[in-house]
């Protein structure tokens, strides 16, 4: 019981630390690159900026106010722990942006601010999402949708932000600002996906061959990967078949193809993308 309690405390502490780091990174991208150059942020923060510009009130007030309905949805759909993590992330982000607002921006070059600010912001947001929280109400909806639809978190956020940028161009800022903001968020959502789903591109490979006993040991010897046999049966022949299943990195695909084509030119190789992988010793094997 003591060991389990320690693990829970360590895991929770790690999550809080990572959410804090992610929120600080996102705040740096916002206040030292994007906001000073009138490059609009998206989501709830973007709406808060627009509301602050129109009303003359502080952005932090709208940041909390606009996030409340989404936090409620998060509580109902994703649980108390996720909601508390998100609330904490929003508070840290709000506090950091207020503090960094008094600092001079790193650059006034719109191109540099757009590219670097987007990378930094996307990294921070992605880190928080990967840790089990969010920094923006729209991210809560995006996470829920991505669980049931073939749309990534970053893609959904990008779609929402396009509408926000158009609204900003019509009400507050200029079309030039809106276009720079769209570029910013295209880069940002790519960074979110990289951080959330992983940088390395993994591939799951299924091989249908009449020579599985020859191919599998050779793949294991050359690639050092675990190989799994999947029992199958031909529909027309009604004969039992052994399918070979393995996971490799993108770089290893050429070697895998070469081995299979050499041993069985008629083999069928089916390849699918994998966003991330954990467990076993797969990543240890990747390091070799």
Residue pairs with C-beta under 8 A, 6 or more apart in sequence:
15 85
15 131
15 132
15 133
16 85
16 88
18 127
18 128
18 130
18 131
19 85
19 88
19 89
19 92
19 127
19 128
19 131
19 132
19 133
20 92
21 124
21 127
22 89
22 123
22 124
22 125
22 126
22 127
22 128
22 131
22 133
22 135
23 89
23 92
23 93
23 96
23 124
23 128
23 135
24 92
24 96
24 124
25 120
25 121
25 123
25 124
25 127
26 93
26 120
26 121
26 123
26 124
26 125
26 128
26 135
27 92
27 93
27 96
27 97
27 99
27 100
27 124
28 96
28 100
28 120
28 124
29 116
29 117
29 118
29 119
29 120
29 121
29 122
29 123
29 124
30 41
30 45
30 97
30 100
30 117
30 121
31 96
31 97
31 100
31 101
31 103
31 105
32 100
32 103
32 105
32 106
32 117
33 39
33 105
33 106
33 107
33 112
33 113
33 116
33 117
33 120
33 121
34 40
34 41
34 113
34 114
34 117
34 118
34 121
34 184
35 41
35 49
35 97
35 101
36 105
36 108
36 113
37 105
37 107
37 108
37 110
37 113
37 114
37 117
37 180
38 173
38 177
39 110
39 113
39 114
39 117
39 177
39 180
39 181
39 184
40 46
40 49
40 50
40 164
40 165
40 168
40 173
40 177
40 178
40 181
41 49
41 121
41 181
42 136
42 138
42 157
42 160
42 161
42 164
42 165
42 181
42 185
43 136
43 137
43 138
43 139
43 157
43 160
43 161
43 164
44 63
44 66
44 67
44 70
44 136
44 137
44 138
45 59
45 63
45 93
45 136
46 161
46 164
46 165
46 168
47 62
47 66
47 164
48 59
48 60
48 62
48 63
48 66
49 59
49 168
49 172
50 164
50 167
50 168
50 171
50 172
51 57
51 59
51 62
51 66
52 58
52 59
52 62
53 172
54 171
54 172
59 97
60 94
60 97
60 98
63 90
63 93
63 94
64 90
64 94
66 137
67 90
67 136
67 137
69 137
70 137
70 138
70 140
70 141
71 83
71 86
71 87
71 137
71 140
73 140
73 141
73 144
74 82
74 83
74 86
74 134
74 140
75 83
77 144
78 140
78 143
78 144
81 132
82 132
82 133
82 134
85 131
85 132
85 133
85 134
86 133
86 134
86 135
86 140
88 133
89 128
89 133
89 134
89 135
90 135
90 136
93 135
105 113
106 113
106 116
107 113
107 116
110 180
114 180
114 183
114 184
114 187
115 187
117 184
118 183
118 184
118 185
118 186
118 187
118 188
118 191
119 187
119 188
119 191
121 184
121 188
121 191
122 154
122 187
122 188
122 189
122 190
122 191
122 192
122 194
122 195
123 191
123 195
124 135
125 135
125 136
125 139
125 188
125 192
125 195
126 154
126 191
126 192
126 193
126 194
126 195
126 196
127 195
128 134
128 135
129 139
129 143
129 153
129 192
129 195
129 196
130 195
130 196
134 140
134 143
136 157
138 156
138 157
138 160
138 161
139 153
139 157
141 156
142 153
142 154
142 156
142 157
142 160
143 153
145 151
145 156
146 152
146 153
146 156
152 189
152 193
152 196
152 197
153 189
153 192
153 193
153 196
154 188
154 189
154 190
154 191
154 192
154 193
154 196
155 189
155 193
157 185
157 189
157 192
158 185
158 186
158 189
161 181
161 182
161 185
162 182
162 185
165 178
165 181
165 182
165 185
166 178
168 177
168 178
168 181
169 175
169 177
169 178
197 275
197 276
198 275
198 276
198 277
200 249
200 250
200 286
201 249
201 250
201 273
202 247
202 248
202 249
202 250
202 273
202 274
202 275
202 276
202 277
203 247
203 248
203 249
203 250
203 253
203 271
203 272
203 273
203 274
204 245
204 246
204 247
204 271
204 272
204 273
204 274
205 244
205 245
205 246
205 247
205 248
205 253
205 256
205 269
205 270
205 271
205 272
206 230
206 243
206 244
206 245
206 269
206 270
206 272
207 215
207 243
207 244
207 245
207 246
207 260
207 267
207 268
207 269
207 270
208 232
208 241
208 243
208 267
208 268
208 270
209 215
209 244
209 260
209 263
209 264
209 266
209 267
209 268
210 264
210 266
210 267
211 263
211 264
211 267
212 229
212 241
212 242
212 243
212 244
213 242
214 263
214 264
215 244
215 259
215 260
215 263
215 264
215 267
216 227
216 229
216 244
218 259
218 263
219 225
219 227
219 244
219 246
219 256
219 259
219 260
220 226
220 227
222 255
222 259
223 246
223 248
223 252
223 255
223 256
224 285
224 288
225 246
225 247
225 248
225 252
225 285
226 246
226 247
226 280
226 282
227 244
227 245
227 246
228 244
228 245
228 246
229 242
229 243
229 244
229 245
230 242
230 243
230 244
230 245
231 240
231 241
231 242
231 243
232 240
232 241
232 242
232 243
233 239
233 240
233 241
234 241
246 256
247 274
247 277
247 282
248 256
249 286
253 271
256 269
257 269
260 267
260 269
261 267
277 283
